[in-house]
Amino acid sequence: MSFRKRVLIPRARQLNENLAASEVWFRDLYLNHKLKIQGDRANRPVLGRFIGDIVNRKLGYVIEVDGSIHERKEQQEKDRIKDMAYQKAGLKVIRVKAYDMESFLACKRELLELRKLAKKRGIKFKRMGLRPVPDFASEKLKRSVLVLNSVTNFRPEKC
């Protein structure tokens, strides 16, 4: 069994099930600003040994959400190596500092620019809307979605 199947895919699933608070913040804004498109994948293995927070191979970008751990020197070195590997593979790296609206808005502008370029090149993609909470979802899940939507219902005027 390959390293990807044995280690990376289970680790990516675990990350999706236990999201860091910074990633919950980012994903909620990402969905509320209707930035999710077909092909965006959360916590996906990339390049054999890295897991990107949001990956879109079709349009060639990786979004990395940097929480407080990314302020450490060791983590910054790991991030630099990861960024170089992504860039070498032809992927655009977009870093977003957690809980920083300016950083999020810069990411949004960059994504919209990448998508304009993709349309000009004839690459087609479909926007994905917010998904309703399914009827069979537990009450705890429904409450957490309602709380998240009410807490992060921030809409900047310029966007």
MODELLER restraints for C-alpha pairs under 7 A, 6 or more apart:
rsr = mdl.restraints
at = mdl.atoms
rsr.add(forms.Gaussian(group=physical.xy_distance, feature=features.Distance(at['CA:4:A'], at['CA:48:A']), mean=6.31, stdev=0.5))
rsr.add(forms.Gaussian(group=physical.xy_distance, feature=features.Distance(at['CA:8:A'], at['CA:45:A']), mean=6.18, stdev=0.5))
rsr.add(forms.Gaussian(group=physical.xy_distance, feature=features.Distance(at['CA:9:A'], at['CA:45:A']), mean=6.73, stdev=0.5))
rsr.add(forms.Gaussian(group=physical.xy_distance, feature=features.Distance(at['CA:12:A'], at['CA:43:A']), mean=5.33, stdev=0.5))
rsr.add(forms.Gaussian(group=physical.xy_distance, feature=features.Distance(at['CA:12:A'], at['CA:44:A']), mean=6.04, stdev=0.5))
rsr.add(forms.Gaussian(group=physical.xy_distance, feature=features.Distance(at['CA:12:A'], at['CA:45:A']), mean=6.92, stdev=0.5))
rsr.add(forms.Gaussian(group=physical.xy_distance, feature=features.Distance(at['CA:12:A'], at['CA:51:A']), mean=6.76, stdev=0.5))
rsr.add(forms.Gaussian(group=physical.xy_distance, feature=features.Distance(at['CA:15:A'], at['CA:43:A']), mean=6.75, stdev=0.5))
rsr.add(forms.Gaussian(group=physical.xy_distance, feature=features.Distance(at['CA:16:A'], at['CA:43:A']), mean=6.42, stdev=0.5))
rsr.add(forms.Gaussian(group=physical.xy_distance, feature=features.Distance(at['CA:22:A'], at['CA:67:A']), mean=5.84, stdev=0.5))
rsr.add(forms.Gaussian(group=physical.xy_distance, feature=features.Distance(at['CA:22:A'], at['CA:98:A']), mean=5.36, stdev=0.5))
rsr.add(forms.Gaussian(group=physical.xy_distance, feature=features.Distance(at['CA:22:A'], at['CA:99:A']), mean=6.87, stdev=0.5))
rsr.add(forms.Gaussian(group=physical.xy_distance, feature=features.Distance(at['CA:23:A'], at['CA:65:A']), mean=6.44, stdev=0.5))
rsr.add(forms.Gaussian(group=physical.xy_distance, feature=features.Distance(at['CA:28:A'], at['CA:152:A']), mean=6.93, stdev=0.5))
rsr.add(forms.Gaussian(group=physical.xy_distance, feature=features.Distance(at['CA:29:A'], at['CA:152:A']), mean=6.85, stdev=0.5))
rsr.add(forms.Gaussian(group=physical.xy_distance, feature=features.Distance(at['CA:30:A'], at['CA:36:A']), mean=6.57, stdev=0.5))
rsr.add(forms.Gaussian(group=physical.xy_distance, feature=features.Distance(at['CA:31:A'], at['CA:130:A']), mean=6.18, stdev=0.5))
rsr.add(forms.Gaussian(group=physical.xy_distance, feature=features.Distance(at['CA:34:A'], at['CA:129:A']), mean=6.26, stdev=0.5))
rsr.add(forms.Gaussian(group=physical.xy_distance, feature=features.Distance(at['CA:36:A'], at['CA:127:A']), mean=6.18, stdev=0.5))
rsr.add(forms.Gaussian(group=physical.xy_distance, feature=features.Distance(at['CA:36:A'], at['CA:128:A']), mean=5.47, stdev=0.5))
rsr.add(forms.Gaussian(group=physical.xy_distance, feature=features.Distance(at['CA:37:A'], at['CA:125:A']), mean=6.77, stdev=0.5))
rsr.add(forms.Gaussian(group=physical.xy_distance, feature=features.Distance(at['CA:37:A'], at['CA:126:A']), mean=5.60, stdev=0.5))
rsr.add(forms.Gaussian(group=physical.xy_distance, feature=features.Distance(at['CA:37:A'], at['CA:127:A']), mean=4.16, stdev=0.5))
rsr.add(forms.Gaussian(group=physical.xy_distance, feature=features.Distance(at['CA:37:A'], at['CA:128:A']), mean=4.94, stdev=0.5))
rsr.add(forms.Gaussian(group=physical.xy_distance, feature=features.Distance(at['CA:38:A'], at['CA:125:A']), mean=5.93, stdev=0.5))
rsr.add(forms.Gaussian(group=physical.xy_distance, feature=features.Distance(at['CA:38:A'], at['CA:126:A']), mean=5.25, stdev=0.5))
rsr.add(forms.Gaussian(group=physical.xy_distance, feature=features.Distance(at['CA:38:A'], at['CA:127:A']), mean=6.08, stdev=0.5))
rsr.add(forms.Gaussian(group=physical.xy_distance, feature=features.Distance(at['CA:38:A'], at['CA:128:A']), mean=6.27, stdev=0.5))
rsr.add(forms.Gaussian(group=physical.xy_distance, feature=features.Distance(at['CA:39:A'], at['CA:56:A']), mean=5.40, stdev=0.5))
rsr.add(forms.Gaussian(group=physical.xy_distance, feature=features.Distance(at['CA:39:A'], at['CA:58:A']), mean=6.65, stdev=0.5))
rsr.add(forms.Gaussian(group=physical.xy_distance, feature=features.Distance(at['CA:40:A'], at['CA:54:A']), mean=6.29, stdev=0.5))
rsr.add(forms.Gaussian(group=physical.xy_distance, feature=features.Distance(at['CA:40:A'], at['CA:55:A']), mean=5.58, stdev=0.5))
rsr.add(forms.Gaussian(group=physical.xy_distance, feature=features.Distance(at['CA:40:A'], at['CA:56:A']), mean=4.71, stdev=0.5))
rsr.add(forms.Gaussian(group=physical.xy_distance, feature=features.Distance(at['CA:41:A'], at['CA:54:A']), mean=5.41, stdev=0.5))
rsr.add(forms.Gaussian(group=physical.xy_distance, feature=features.Distance(at['CA:41:A'], at['CA:55:A']), mean=5.15, stdev=0.5))
rsr.add(forms.Gaussian(group=physical.xy_distance, feature=features.Distance(at['CA:41:A'], at['CA:56:A']), mean=6.33, stdev=0.5))
rsr.add(forms.Gaussian(group=physical.xy_distance, feature=features.Distance(at['CA:42:A'], at['CA:53:A']), mean=5.50, stdev=0.5))
rsr.add(forms.Gaussian(group=physical.xy_distance, feature=features.Distance(at['CA:42:A'], at['CA:54:A']), mean=4.48, stdev=0.5))
rsr.add(forms.Gaussian(group=physical.xy_distance, feature=features.Distance(at['CA:42:A'], at['CA:55:A']), mean=6.44, stdev=0.5))
rsr.add(forms.Gaussian(group=physical.xy_distance, feature=features.Distance(at['CA:43:A'], at['CA:51:A']), mean=5.74, stdev=0.5))
rsr.add(forms.Gaussian(group=physical.xy_distance, feature=features.Distance(at['CA:43:A'], at['CA:52:A']), mean=5.28, stdev=0.5))
rsr.add(forms.Gaussian(group=physical.xy_distance, feature=features.Distance(at['CA:43:A'], at['CA:53:A']), mean=4.52, stdev=0.5))
rsr.add(forms.Gaussian(group=physical.xy_distance, feature=features.Distance(at['CA:43:A'], at['CA:54:A']), mean=5.90, stdev=0.5))
rsr.add(forms.Gaussian(group=physical.xy_distance, feature=features.Distance(at['CA:44:A'], at['CA:51:A']), mean=5.24, stdev=0.5))
rsr.add(forms.Gaussian(group=physical.xy_distance, feature=features.Distance(at['CA:44:A'], at['CA:52:A']), mean=5.57, stdev=0.5))
rsr.add(forms.Gaussian(group=physical.xy_distance, feature=features.Distance(at['CA:44:A'], at['CA:53:A']), mean=6.96, stdev=0.5))
rsr.add(forms.Gaussian(group=physical.xy_distance, feature=features.Distance(at['CA:44:A'], at['CA:55:A']), mean=6.51, stdev=0.5))
rsr.add(forms.Gaussian(group=physical.xy_distance, feature=features.Distance(at['CA:45:A'], at['CA:51:A']), mean=4.24, stdev=0.5))
rsr.add(forms.Gaussian(group=physical.xy_distance, feature=features.Distance(at['CA:45:A'], at['CA:52:A']), mean=6.40, stdev=0.5))
rsr.add(forms.Gaussian(group=physical.xy_distance, feature=features.Distance(at['CA:46:A'], at['CA:52:A']), mean=6.47, stdev=0.5))
rsr.add(forms.Gaussian(group=physical.xy_distance, feature=features.Distance(at['CA:52:A'], at['CA:62:A']), mean=6.13, stdev=0.5))
rsr.add(forms.Gaussian(group=physical.xy_distance, feature=features.Distance(at['CA:52:A'], at['CA:63:A']), mean=6.72, stdev=0.5))
rsr.add(forms.Gaussian(group=physical.xy_distance, feature=features.Distance(at['CA:52:A'], at['CA:64:A']), mean=6.28, stdev=0.5))
rsr.add(forms.Gaussian(group=physical.xy_distance, feature=features.Distance(at['CA:53:A'], at['CA:63:A']), mean=5.85, stdev=0.5))
rsr.add(forms.Gaussian(group=physical.xy_distance, feature=features.Distance(at['CA:53:A'], at['CA:64:A']), mean=5.21, stdev=0.5))
rsr.add(forms.Gaussian(group=physical.xy_distance, feature=features.Distance(at['CA:53:A'], at['CA:65:A']), mean=6.64, stdev=0.5))
rsr.add(forms.Gaussian(group=physical.xy_distance, feature=features.Distance(at['CA:54:A'], at['CA:62:A']), mean=5.69, stdev=0.5))
rsr.add(forms.Gaussian(group=physical.xy_distance, feature=features.Distance(at['CA:54:A'], at['CA:63:A']), mean=5.01, stdev=0.5))
rsr.add(forms.Gaussian(group=physical.xy_distance, feature=features.Distance(at['CA:54:A'], at['CA:64:A']), mean=6.85, stdev=0.5))
rsr.add(forms.Gaussian(group=physical.xy_distance, feature=features.Distance(at['CA:55:A'], at['CA:61:A']), mean=6.07, stdev=0.5))
rsr.add(forms.Gaussian(group=physical.xy_distance, feature=features.Distance(at['CA:55:A'], at['CA:62:A']), mean=4.55, stdev=0.5))
rsr.add(forms.Gaussian(group=physical.xy_distance, feature=features.Distance(at['CA:55:A'], at['CA:63:A']), mean=6.45, stdev=0.5))
rsr.add(forms.Gaussian(group=physical.xy_distance, feature=features.Distance(at['CA:56:A'], at['CA:62:A']), mean=6.40, stdev=0.5))
rsr.add(forms.Gaussian(group=physical.xy_distance, feature=features.Distance(at['CA:59:A'], at['CA:118:A']), mean=6.84, stdev=0.5))
rsr.add(forms.Gaussian(group=physical.xy_distance, feature=features.Distance(at['CA:60:A'], at['CA:90:A']), mean=6.95, stdev=0.5))
rsr.add(forms.Gaussian(group=physical.xy_distance, feature=features.Distance(at['CA:60:A'], at['CA:91:A']), mean=4.79, stdev=0.5))
rsr.add(forms.Gaussian(group=physical.xy_distance, feature=features.Distance(at['CA:60:A'], at['CA:92:A']), mean=6.12, stdev=0.5))
rsr.add(forms.Gaussian(group=physical.xy_distance, feature=features.Distance(at['CA:61:A'], at['CA:91:A']), mean=4.97, stdev=0.5))
rsr.add(forms.Gaussian(group=physical.xy_distance, feature=features.Distance(at['CA:61:A'], at['CA:92:A']), mean=4.46, stdev=0.5))
rsr.add(forms.Gaussian(group=physical.xy_distance, feature=features.Distance(at['CA:61:A'], at['CA:93:A']), mean=5.88, stdev=0.5))
rsr.add(forms.Gaussian(group=physical.xy_distance, feature=features.Distance(at['CA:62:A'], at['CA:91:A']), mean=6.63, stdev=0.5))
rsr.add(forms.Gaussian(group=physical.xy_distance, feature=features.Distance(at['CA:62:A'], at['CA:92:A']), mean=6.15, stdev=0.5))
rsr.add(forms.Gaussian(group=physical.xy_distance, feature=features.Distance(at['CA:62:A'], at['CA:93:A']), mean=5.03, stdev=0.5))
rsr.add(forms.Gaussian(group=physical.xy_distance, feature=features.Distance(at['CA:62:A'], at['CA:94:A']), mean=6.14, stdev=0.5))
rsr.add(forms.Gaussian(group=physical.xy_distance, feature=features.Distance(at['CA:63:A'], at['CA:93:A']), mean=6.03, stdev=0.5))
rsr.add(forms.Gaussian(group=physical.xy_distance, feature=features.Distance(at['CA:63:A'], at['CA:94:A']), mean=4.73, stdev=0.5))
rsr.add(forms.Gaussian(group=physical.xy_distance, feature=features.Distance(at['CA:63:A'], at['CA:95:A']), mean=5.84, stdev=0.5))
rsr.add(forms.Gaussian(group=physical.xy_distance, feature=features.Distance(at['CA:64:A'], at['CA:94:A']), mean=6.20, stdev=0.5))
rsr.add(forms.Gaussian(group=physical.xy_distance, feature=features.Distance(at['CA:64:A'], at['CA:95:A']), mean=4.84, stdev=0.5))
rsr.add(forms.Gaussian(group=physical.xy_distance, feature=features.Distance(at['CA:64:A'], at['CA:96:A']), mean=6.22, stdev=0.5))
rsr.add(forms.Gaussian(group=physical.xy_distance, feature=features.Distance(at['CA:65:A'], at['CA:95:A']), mean=5.95, stdev=0.5))
rsr.add(forms.Gaussian(group=physical.xy_distance, feature=features.Distance(at['CA:65:A'], at['CA:96:A']), mean=4.86, stdev=0.5))
rsr.add(forms.Gaussian(group=physical.xy_distance, feature=features.Distance(at['CA:65:A'], at['CA:97:A']), mean=6.02, stdev=0.5))
rsr.add(forms.Gaussian(group=physical.xy_distance, feature=features.Distance(at['CA:65:A'], at['CA:98:A']), mean=6.13, stdev=0.5))
rsr.add(forms.Gaussian(group=physical.xy_distance, feature=features.Distance(at['CA:66:A'], at['CA:95:A']), mean=6.88, stdev=0.5))
rsr.add(forms.Gaussian(group=physical.xy_distance, feature=features.Distance(at['CA:66:A'], at['CA:96:A']), mean=5.95, stdev=0.5))
rsr.add(forms.Gaussian(group=physical.xy_distance, feature=features.Distance(at['CA:66:A'], at['CA:97:A']), mean=4.88, stdev=0.5))
rsr.add(forms.Gaussian(group=physical.xy_distance, feature=features.Distance(at['CA:66:A'], at['CA:98:A']), mean=5.58, stdev=0.5))
rsr.add(forms.Gaussian(group=physical.xy_distance, feature=features.Distance(at['CA:67:A'], at['CA:97:A']), mean=6.48, stdev=0.5))
rsr.add(forms.Gaussian(group=physical.xy_distance, feature=features.Distance(at['CA:67:A'], at['CA:98:A']), mean=5.16, stdev=0.5))
rsr.add(forms.Gaussian(group=physical.xy_distance, feature=features.Distance(at['CA:69:A'], at['CA:75:A']), mean=6.98, stdev=0.5))
rsr.add(forms.Gaussian(group=physical.xy_distance, feature=features.Distance(at['CA:70:A'], at['CA:76:A']), mean=5.91, stdev=0.5))
rsr.add(forms.Gaussian(group=physical.xy_distance, feature=features.Distance(at['CA:83:A'], at['CA:93:A']), mean=6.48, stdev=0.5))
rsr.add(forms.Gaussian(group=physical.xy_distance, feature=features.Distance(at['CA:86:A'], at['CA:93:A']), mean=6.92, stdev=0.5))
rsr.add(forms.Gaussian(group=physical.xy_distance, feature=features.Distance(at['CA:94:A'], at['CA:107:A']), mean=6.47, stdev=0.5))
rsr.add(forms.Gaussian(group=physical.xy_distance, feature=features.Distance(at['CA:96:A'], at['CA:103:A']), mean=5.40, stdev=0.5))
rsr.add(forms.Gaussian(group=physical.xy_distance, feature=features.Distance(at['CA:96:A'], at['CA:104:A']), mean=5.87, stdev=0.5))
rsr.add(forms.Gaussian(group=physical.xy_distance, feature=features.Distance(at['CA:96:A'], at['CA:107:A']), mean=6.58, stdev=0.5))
rsr.add(forms.Gaussian(group=physical.xy_distance, feature=features.Distance(at['CA:97:A'], at['CA:103:A']), mean=5.84, stdev=0.5))
rsr.add(forms.Gaussian(group=physical.xy_distance, feature=features.Distance(at['CA:133:A'], at['CA:142:A']), mean=6.62, stdev=0.5))
